[in-house]
Amino acid sequence: MTRTTLRAKGQLTLPDDIRKAAHLETGDLLEAELTPDGILLRPQKLIDATQTWFWTPEWQSGERRADEDAIAGRSESFASGEEFLEALRRRTDDIGHDSDS
């Protein structure tokens, strides 16, 4: 257990080992809650407004599916955009030929 001292204006210094373990950086916001066991501090990492779409439940669900697909070998990588487009063209051609039968 680590101890710290409450200073003037309610300031508190969190020990280095706790800051590192919680991945806290200077300027991070902390939410404080009084619980039956004491005071609970929760880090409140802010997300840039232009990046909030990434953290929606729908997008995160898709990220998990993509990770599962990659682990299961159900994905491809391409060295360039042109290589990717050529693979799409081949698939489109293949689909077109399949529907001719």
C-alpha positions as CSV (number, residue, x, y, z in Angstrom):
1,M,0.0,0.0,0.0
2,T,1.3,3.4,-0.9
3,R,0.6,6.6,1.1
4,T,0.3,10.2,-0.1
5,T,-0.4,13.5,1.6
6,L,-3.3,15.8,0.9
7,R,-1.9,19.3,0.4
8,A,-3.2,22.9,0.1
9,K,-6.3,23.4,-2.1
10,G,-7.0,19.6,-1.9
11,Q,-4.1,18.7,-4.1
12,L,-2.9,15.1,-4.0
13,T,0.2,13.6,-5.7
14,L,-0.3,10.0,-6.9
15,P,2.8,8.0,-6.5
16,D,4.8,7.2,-9.6
17,D,4.1,3.4,-9.5
18,I,0.4,4.0,-9.4
19,R,0.5,6.6,-12.3
20,K,2.5,4.2,-14.4
21,A,0.2,1.2,-13.6
22,A,-2.9,3.3,-14.5
23,H,-1.2,4.8,-17.6
24,L,-1.9,8.3,-16.2
25,E,-0.2,11.3,-17.8
26,T,0.0,15.0,-16.8
27,G,-3.3,16.7,-17.5
28,D,-5.4,13.5,-17.4
29,L,-8.9,13.9,-15.9
30,L,-9.9,11.8,-12.9
31,E,-13.4,11.2,-11.7
32,A,-13.7,11.0,-7.9
33,E,-16.4,9.0,-6.2
34,L,-17.1,8.5,-2.5
35,T,-17.8,4.8,-2.0
36,P,-18.5,2.7,1.2
37,D,-14.8,1.6,1.0
38,G,-13.3,5.1,0.5
39,I,-12.6,7.3,-2.4
40,L,-12.4,5.8,-5.8
41,L,-10.5,7.6,-8.6
42,R,-11.3,6.7,-12.2
43,P,-9.2,7.9,-15.1
44,Q,-11.4,9.8,-17.7
45,K,-9.5,9.7,-21.0
46,L,-10.9,12.2,-23.4
47,I,-11.4,11.2,-27.0
48,D,-10.8,13.8,-29.8
49,A,-14.2,14.7,-31.2
50,T,-13.1,13.7,-34.7
51,Q,-12.4,10.2,-33.5
52,T,-15.6,9.4,-31.5
53,W,-17.0,7.3,-34.4
54,F,-14.3,4.7,-33.7
55,W,-15.5,4.2,-30.2
56,T,-19.2,3.6,-31.0
57,P,-20.5,0.2,-30.0
58,E,-21.2,-0.6,-33.7
59,W,-17.7,0.2,-34.9
60,Q,-16.1,-1.6,-32.0
61,S,-18.2,-4.7,-32.8
62,G,-16.9,-4.5,-36.4
63,E,-13.3,-4.2,-35.0
64,R,-13.7,-7.3,-32.9
65,R,-15.1,-9.2,-36.0
66,A,-12.2,-8.0,-38.1
67,D,-9.7,-9.2,-35.4
68,E,-11.4,-12.6,-35.3
69,D,-11.3,-12.8,-39.1
70,A,-7.6,-12.0,-39.1
71,I,-6.8,-14.5,-36.4
72,A,-8.8,-17.2,-38.3
73,G,-7.0,-16.4,-41.6
74,R,-10.1,-15.0,-43.3
75,S,-8.3,-11.8,-44.5
76,E,-5.9,-10.7,-47.2
77,S,-3.2,-8.0,-47.3
78,F,-2.2,-6.1,-50.3
79,A,1.1,-4.3,-51.0
80,S,-0.5,-1.4,-52.8
81,G,-3.8,0.2,-53.6
82,E,-3.4,-1.0,-57.2
83,E,-2.9,-4.6,-56.1
84,F,-6.1,-4.3,-54.0
85,L,-8.1,-2.9,-56.9
86,E,-6.8,-5.6,-59.2
87,A,-8.0,-8.3,-56.7
88,L,-11.4,-6.6,-56.7
89,R,-11.6,-6.6,-60.5
90,R,-10.7,-10.3,-60.6
91,R,-13.5,-11.0,-58.1
92,T,-16.0,-8.9,-60.0
93,D,-15.1,-10.7,-63.2
94,D,-15.4,-14.1,-61.5
95,I,-18.9,-13.1,-60.1
96,G,-19.9,-12.0,-63.6
97,H,-18.9,-15.3,-65.2
98,D,-20.6,-17.3,-62.5
99,S,-23.9,-15.5,-63.1
100,D,-23.6,-16.3,-66.9
101,S,-24.2,-20.0,-66.3
